[in-house]
Amino acid sequence: MGSFNPLAIILKENKLTGPNYVDWKRNLDIVLTAEGHKYVLSTACPPIREENATEQEAKPYKDWVKADEMARCYILASMSNILQHQHQAMEIASDMMVNLKEMFRDQNRTAMLVSMKEFVSITHVEGTPIRDYVLKMIALLNELEIFGAEIDGETQIDFVLNSLQFESFKQFRLTYSMNKMHLSLAELLKKLQAA
């Protein structure tokens, strides 16, 4: 993690020591996504092509191996020396992440339950800006995803819309449902602000 990468500074300043697993994982996800390496954590390595394979045929394998190597380096460089020692012999980044998830599972689960409790109990106070409320909902949904919750886009939209119980949003919810609209959370936010 050289000084040439400003995102790497995030990991350097927030090394994994154990108690900070949830924050470290969130920062790691940011860096690996920005660098284009995160896919190796959820995608199996493509098969090795025969020796006489064309460069184009061998490219997926070579790209995956290089991305995995970079992900491993980011992971190892952003953890304490003790954790580095425990994980340096692991051959692929996803194995390292599975092991870390197991080691700190209880921390992750507790943090997810806290976020879930906050998410289901959040309510929009009539008269307050809808923007702030929806942004808070989006932040909590993002947190839940980081902790491993899988909530598809439609369900996320449904959560937000169903939490808006005021009469002023009744027509919006009806229009959304009748027109079978498909929006992202950002698009929903814009339309709610306009309404």
C-alpha positions as CSV (number, residue, x, y, z in Angstrom):
1,M,0.0,0.0,0.0
2,G,2.1,2.8,-1.3
3,S,1.5,6.5,-0.8
4,F,0.4,6.6,-4.4
5,N,-3.1,5.3,-3.5
6,P,-5.1,7.7,-1.3
7,L,-7.6,5.0,-0.5
8,A,-5.0,2.7,0.9
9,I,-4.4,5.3,3.6
10,I,-7.9,4.4,4.9
11,L,-6.6,0.8,5.6
12,K,-3.3,2.0,6.9
13,E,-4.9,4.2,9.5
14,N,-7.6,1.6,10.4
15,K,-5.6,-1.7,10.7
16,L,-7.6,-4.7,11.8
17,T,-6.8,-5.5,15.4
18,G,-9.9,-7.5,16.3
19,P,-12.3,-5.3,18.1
20,N,-12.6,-3.0,15.0
21,Y,-13.5,-5.8,12.5
22,V,-16.8,-4.3,11.4
23,D,-15.2,-0.9,10.6
24,W,-12.2,-2.5,9.0
25,K,-14.3,-4.7,6.7
26,R,-16.3,-1.7,5.6
27,N,-13.1,0.2,4.7
28,L,-11.6,-2.9,3.0
29,D,-14.8,-3.2,0.9
30,I,-14.4,0.5,-0.2
31,V,-10.8,0.0,-1.2
32,L,-11.2,-3.3,-3.0
33,T,-14.3,-2.0,-4.8
34,A,-12.5,1.2,-5.9
35,E,-9.5,-0.9,-7.0
36,G,-11.6,-3.4,-8.9
37,H,-10.5,-6.4,-6.9
38,K,-13.5,-7.1,-4.7
39,Y,-15.0,-9.6,-7.1
40,V,-12.4,-12.2,-6.2
41,L,-14.0,-12.5,-2.7
42,S,-17.2,-13.9,-4.2
43,T,-16.1,-15.3,-7.6
44,A,-14.3,-18.6,-8.1
45,C,-11.1,-18.6,-10.1
46,P,-11.7,-19.3,-13.8
47,P,-10.1,-22.6,-14.9
48,I,-6.5,-22.5,-16.2
49,R,-6.3,-22.7,-20.0
50,E,-4.0,-25.2,-21.8
51,E,-0.5,-24.1,-22.7
52,N,-1.6,-23.4,-26.3
53,A,-4.4,-21.1,-25.3
54,T,-4.6,-17.7,-26.9
55,E,-3.9,-14.7,-24.8
56,Q,-7.6,-13.8,-24.9
57,E,-8.5,-17.3,-23.6
58,A,-6.0,-17.1,-20.8
59,K,-6.9,-13.5,-19.8
60,P,-9.8,-14.3,-17.4
61,Y,-7.6,-16.6,-15.4
62,K,-4.6,-14.2,-15.3
63,D,-6.8,-11.2,-14.4
64,W,-8.4,-13.1,-11.5
65,V,-5.1,-14.3,-10.2
66,K,-3.7,-10.7,-10.3
67,A,-6.8,-9.3,-8.6
68,D,-6.7,-11.9,-5.9
69,E,-3.0,-11.3,-5.3
70,M,-3.8,-7.5,-4.9
71,A,-6.7,-8.3,-2.6
72,R,-4.5,-10.5,-0.5
73,C,-1.9,-7.8,-0.2
74,Y,-4.5,-5.2,0.8
75,I,-5.9,-7.6,3.4
76,L,-2.5,-8.6,4.9
77,A,-1.1,-5.0,4.9
78,S,-4.2,-3.7,6.8
79,M,-4.1,-6.1,9.8
80,S,-2.0,-6.4,12.9
81,N,1.2,-8.4,12.8
82,I,-0.4,-11.3,14.8
83,L,-3.3,-11.6,12.3
84,Q,-0.8,-11.2,9.4
85,H,1.1,-14.2,10.7
86,Q,-2.0,-16.3,11.1
87,H,-3.2,-15.5,7.5
88,Q,-0.1,-15.1,5.3
89,A,0.0,-18.8,4.3
90,M,-3.6,-18.7,3.0
91,E,-3.5,-18.9,-0.8
92,I,-6.6,-16.9,-1.8
93,A,-8.2,-13.8,-0.4
94,S,-11.7,-15.3,0.0
95,D,-10.2,-18.0,2.3
96,M,-8.7,-15.2,4.4
97,M,-12.0,-13.3,4.6
98,V,-13.9,-16.5,5.5
99,N,-11.5,-17.2,8.4
100,L,-11.7,-13.6,9.6
101,K,-15.4,-13.7,9.5
102,E,-15.4,-16.8,11.6
103,M,-13.0,-15.3,14.1
104,F,-15.1,-12.2,14.5
105,R,-18.5,-13.6,13.8
106,D,-20.0,-12.6,17.1
107,Q,-18.9,-9.0,16.7
108,N,-20.4,-8.9,13.3
109,R,-23.6,-10.5,14.4
110,T,-24.0,-8.1,17.4
111,A,-23.4,-5.1,15.2
112,M,-25.9,-6.4,12.6
113,L,-28.5,-6.8,15.2
114,V,-28.0,-3.3,16.5
115,S,-28.3,-1.9,12.9
116,M,-31.4,-4.1,12.3
117,K,-33.1,-2.9,15.5
118,E,-32.4,0.7,14.5
119,F,-33.6,0.1,11.0
120,V,-36.9,-1.4,12.0
121,S,-37.6,1.2,14.6
122,I,-36.7,4.3,12.6
123,T,-39.7,6.5,11.8
124,H,-40.1,9.7,9.8
125,V,-41.3,12.6,11.9
126,E,-43.9,14.6,10.0
127,G,-42.6,18.0,9.1
128,T,-39.0,17.0,9.0
129,P,-37.1,16.8,5.7
130,I,-37.7,13.6,3.9
131,R,-34.2,13.7,2.5
132,D,-32.6,13.3,5.9
133,Y,-34.9,10.4,6.7
134,V,-34.3,8.5,3.5
135,L,-30.6,9.0,3.6
136,K,-30.6,7.5,7.2
137,M,-32.6,4.5,5.8
138,I,-30.1,4.1,3.0
139,A,-27.2,4.3,5.4
140,L,-28.7,1.6,7.6
141,L,-29.5,-0.6,4.6
142,N,-25.8,-0.3,3.5
143,E,-24.6,-1.2,7.0
144,L,-26.8,-4.3,7.0
145,E,-25.4,-5.3,3.6
146,I,-21.9,-4.9,4.9
147,F,-22.8,-7.2,7.8
148,G,-24.0,-9.8,5.3
149,A,-27.7,-9.2,5.1
150,E,-29.0,-9.8,1.6
151,I,-31.9,-7.4,0.9
152,D,-32.8,-7.0,-2.8
153,G,-33.5,-3.6,-4.3
154,E,-37.3,-4.0,-4.5
155,T,-37.5,-5.0,-0.9
156,Q,-35.3,-2.0,0.1
157,I,-37.7,0.3,-1.7
158,D,-40.7,-1.4,-0.1
159,F,-39.2,-0.9,3.4
160,V,-38.7,2.8,2.8
161,L,-42.2,3.3,1.2
162,N,-44.0,1.3,3.9
163,S,-42.2,3.3,6.6
164,L,-43.8,6.5,5.3
165,Q,-47.2,6.4,7.1
166,F,-48.2,10.0,6.8
167,E,-51.2,11.0,4.6
168,S,-48.9,13.2,2.6
169,F,-47.2,10.1,1.2
170,K,-50.2,8.0,0.6
171,Q,-50.8,9.2,-2.9
172,F,-47.1,8.7,-3.7
173,R,-47.2,5.1,-2.5
174,L,-50.3,4.4,-4.5
175,T,-48.9,5.9,-7.7
176,Y,-45.7,3.9,-7.2
177,S,-47.6,0.7,-6.8
178,M,-50.1,1.3,-9.6
179,N,-47.4,2.2,-12.1
180,K,-45.2,-0.7,-11.1
181,M,-42.3,1.7,-10.9
182,H,-38.7,0.4,-10.6
183,L,-36.4,2.9,-8.9
184,S,-33.1,2.8,-7.2
185,L,-33.0,4.3,-3.7
186,A,-31.3,7.4,-5.1
187,E,-34.1,7.8,-7.6
188,L,-36.7,7.2,-4.9
189,L,-35.2,9.9,-2.8
190,K,-35.4,12.4,-5.7
191,K,-39.1,11.6,-6.4
192,L,-40.0,11.8,-2.7
193,Q,-38.3,15.2,-2.4
194,A,-40.3,16.3,-5.5
195,A,-43.5,15.0,-3.9
